[in-house]
Amino acid sequence: MRKSAKIPRILKIEAINGYKVYCAFSTGEYRVIDFAPLFEQWHYAMDPLRAQLLEPEIFRTVNLNEGTLQWPSVLQITKLSNGMEFEVPFELDPLVLYEVSEPDEERNRKYLIGSLVRNARKAEGITQEELAQRSGTTKNYISRIENDRSDIELGTLIKIVEIGLGKKLKIQVK
């Protein structure tokens, strides 16, 4: 049986600055989509429908619909195989948006869990291997966490911090 590939979806638009859209994706990443170079690359100025997005006031009307970006003020006609036609808001494929986006380093770093674990481990004077043994995981996983290359479940974080490092974990929602 073939495993279905998960298409990254946009969960939230964090901010819009000029032609840059800052998004939270279903992968757990914050990413930036810079449309300025894409408009040129995709030749939007040549297409009357897509050229509307070059107007800043129209571009800012972007919203989130079913995991992708949509512009309700830019309507396109969709024709079905049975001949029916209807207008739908212009939207872009979420996979394409993910592929052309770049990681938003500022938002991705705001939690800094990896460096917190690394600094606490070094302060205790133990190796990644020792921390892994104490917390019931692998050195490879500790390394991935410390380098922000892996998501971590709360239960695992508690084991690493409280059992492996002998510290207390405090989480706040502000």
N, C-alpha and C positions, 0 to 999 in steps of 0.2 A: 504494500500500500504506500502510495506516495504522500509524503508530508507536504501539506499546503504551506506556501510561503506567505508570511504575514506582510501585508503592505503597510508601510509606516503611514500613519494618519496624523493629522494635526489635531491636537486636543484643545489648544487655546492660542489665540493671538495675544501675545504679551504687549507688543507695542508696534506702532507704525511711525517711521521716521523717514520722510521723503519717499523714496521708492524702495526702502528696506522694510521688510515685514519680519518681526521677531516672533517666533512660534515655539510652543512646546509640542513635541511629537510623541506619539505613542511608544517610541523606543526609550523614552525616559530622558531624551536629550532636548536641550534648547538649541534651536538653530536659527540662522538668519538667511532670509532669501532676499538677495539684492537684485531687484528687477531692472535697474538702469542698464547694466550690460546685457541682460537677457532680452530686453526690448530690441536692442540692436541686433543681437545674435539671431533672434527669432523673427526679425524683419517686421515688427509690429507696425511701424510707420507706413508700410506698404498696404496694409489691410485696414479698410475703413472701420470695421467693427473693433478690431484690437487696438487701433490707433486711439480710440477713446480713452484707453488706460494711460496714455501719455499725459493726459490732463490731470494735474495733481488733485483737484477737487473730486474727480471721478475715481481716481486710484484709491483715495482715502475711504471710499464707500465699501471697501472690501470687508467681507464678513466670513464667518465660518459656517460651512454647511456640510454635514455628513463627512467630516474629517478632511475637508479640503477648502481652499480659498475660492470665494465666489464674489462676483460683482453684480449685485441685483440691479444696478442702474445701467448695465450693459447687457442688452437682451439680444439673443441670437435665435434664429429659427431652426428648429429641429424637425426633420421630416422622417416619419416612420415608413417602414416597408409597405404598409397598406395605403400610403399616400397622405395620411393625416399629418398636418403641420401644426406646431405650436411653438410659442416663445418660451425660452428658458434663460435664466441668468447665465452669464459667461462664467465658467469655472475651469480650473486646471487640475490635471491628474496629480493626486497626492504623491505618487511614486516619483514622478518627474520633479515635483517641488522638493522632495527630500533629496534627490540626486543632485540638484543644482544648488542646494543650500549649503551653508558652511556652519560648522559648530559655533555657537555663541559662547565663546570662552568665558566671558564675564558672568553670564547666568549659570553656566555649567559648573563654575568654581565656587558658587556661593555657599555650598554646603561643606566642601573641603574635608569630607569624611576620610578620604585616603591619607591626606597629610596629618590629620588628627591621630589616626591609628598609628602611622609611622612614627610621629613625634613621641607618642606615649610609649610605644615599644622601645624606642631608642633610650628614652628616659629611664625605663626599667632595666636597660642593659641586656635585653634578650634579642635573639635572632628571629628572623621570620619563621624558621623551622621550629624553634622553641615555642613561639606564640601559636603556631599551627597545632602542635602537639597538645598544648594546654587547653586550646579551645575546640579541639576535635575536628579540625579541618586540615587542609594541605598548605604547604609552603607556597605552591603555585597560586592558590586562591588568595592567600594573604598578600602576595606580591601584586596580583591584579587589583585587589582592593586599594592597596597603598598607592598604586599608580593610576587610580581612577579609571581602570579598564574593565571594571565589572560592577554591576549593581549588587547591592547587598540587601538581604532581607533583614527586617528588624530583629527577629529572633537570633539570627547569626551575629549581628552586630552586638547584641546583648551578651552572647557567649564570648565573643572576642574581647569586649571591653571588661565585663565583670568577672568572667572566669579566667580568660587568658592573661589579662593585664592587671586584674585585681582592683579595678577602678569602678566607679559608679557612672552610669550613663544617665544624662539628663537631657530631655528633649523638650523644647518649648515651641508653642505655636503662637505667633505674635499677630 
